[in-house]
Amino acid sequence: MLRLGVNIDHVATVRNARGGRLPDPVRAAHLAVAAGADGITAHLREDRRHIRDEDMARLARELTVPLNFEMGATEEMIALAERLKPHAACLVPEKREERTTEGGLDVVGQHNQLVPAVARLAAAGCRVSLFIEPDEAPIAMSAKLGAAVVELHTGSWCHAVADGHGEKAEAELARLRRGAQIAADHGLEVHAGHGLDYDTARTLASTTAFVEFNIGHFLMGEAMFVGLEAAIRRMRAAMDEGRAGRA
Ligand code: PXP
């Protein structure tokens, strides 16, 4: 079974462009679940550029499917996760100046900060996930840190595909497939995300080591043309085709 986690951050991006309360990202979360999402992901950034504290609190209160709380490993965010107790906490690198999460977490360099962060989140009952590059060193370190899950960053592959760089795309896909197997061999649950669309999700789904994809920006863009429900159903179908070996 390959799960689909829907990231609703960009419903909040559109809301915040005008101020006010609409469109409501929590409504999008409920609709995504009705359309077949297995979980909901939201990233509360330090600068609150999209999801806000009250969105996260409502999601934690209202959702009937697992909530994946994406966050930087800061005292503020860890304390909030301890209070809200989401199903999962996914630690991501966060730089103020970046447009989106660029690159995976430096789990080797930040080992000393991550040890207490992972321990506190796990003690709060969260499945701890680390968003990393698909390479042996960060995967091995994630296992050593006691994470239950790694989410492999698919951005380099998706950008290479989108830019038509065939050779680089092939190399990046091989890197992801190898990384997924290494992570599974370490006993980690393996997720993937960043920049996935119908075609890349279908292709990656054929690698059975992956058990969850987290997808946001593309789905929200598609939703403008076909509606959120149709976009999610089509994504679900693409993932199922890929998993069934029809990629
Ligand atoms: N997974 C993680 C850890 C992310 O940081 C993001 C982007 O916020 C995503 C998945 C979703 O990426 P996208 O919005 O490009 O689908």
Boltz pocket constraint, residues with backbone or C-beta under 6 A from the ligand:
constraints:
  - pocket:
      binder: B
      contacts: [[A, 7], [A, 43], [A, 70], [A, 90], [A, 92], [A, 100], [A, 101], [A, 131], [A, 151], [A, 192], [A, 193], [A, 194], [A, 195], [A, 196], [A, 214], [A, 215], [A, 216], [A, 217], [A, 218]]
      max_distance: 6.0
